[in-house]
Amino acid sequence: MKKEAIATIAVWLFATTLPSAAQTIYELPFASAGNSIELTVANTSGSPMQNIVIEATNVPGWLRFSETRQTLPLLKAKQETPLLFTFSVEKSAPVKKEHTLSFVIKTGSGESWSKEVKIAVAPPDHFELFQNYPNPFNPATTISYQLPSDGRVSLKIYNLLGQEIAALLEEDQSAGYHQAVLDATRFASGMYVYRLSHTVQRGERHFSQRRMLLLK
């Protein structure tokens, strides 16, 4: 089984001076779990801080945090402590597009700070065509697939004699996860083959096909 890639991001939430890498764009693995952002919360003042709340905001739907809010009852003067926010990246995430997360910190006395973390999701590392769902189906089913790079996509439906029944897609698509819906209302019951081809700019082509069953 392929080992799942993860990302660990370590940043300071607030301190006297932020490191120069504060605006780094962190790359997240596509469709991955077990990722984490470690925030070092630092009290650089000479007084203790109480009831500190750290919350992740501007979180997109394709990023799933185990929890977006954590609390520190007490942070002593000149003390720092790490907090770990774990999350997964859904396969529906847009790839190669920058997104900015915000972490807001508030103290019990009403003080607040914020820290921005820029992220981008890496493309899938391989081409794959998934089994349609539902299967068997009547009359519609969803065909999903992932592309490791931008390219020309063709998705066609064939009967078991190898005759083309329908051309579902013929277009340029970006890297990432995609879905197409087949409405087989006019098809007869039986087994069909759906075939996906992906051609990149340098001429390299990938092919994959699977069977699906229409029951009326």
Secondary structure, 3 states (H helix, E strand, C coil): CCCCCCCEEEEEEECCCCCHHHHCEEEECCCCCCEEEEEEEECCCCCCEEEEEEEEECCCCCEEECCCEEEEEEECCCCEEEEEEEEEECCCCCECCCEEEEEEEECCCCCEEEEEEEEEECCCCCCEECCCECCCECCEEEEEEEECCCEEEEEEEEECCCCEEEEEEEEEECCEEEEEEEECCCCCCEEEEEEEEEECCCCCEEEEEEEEEECC
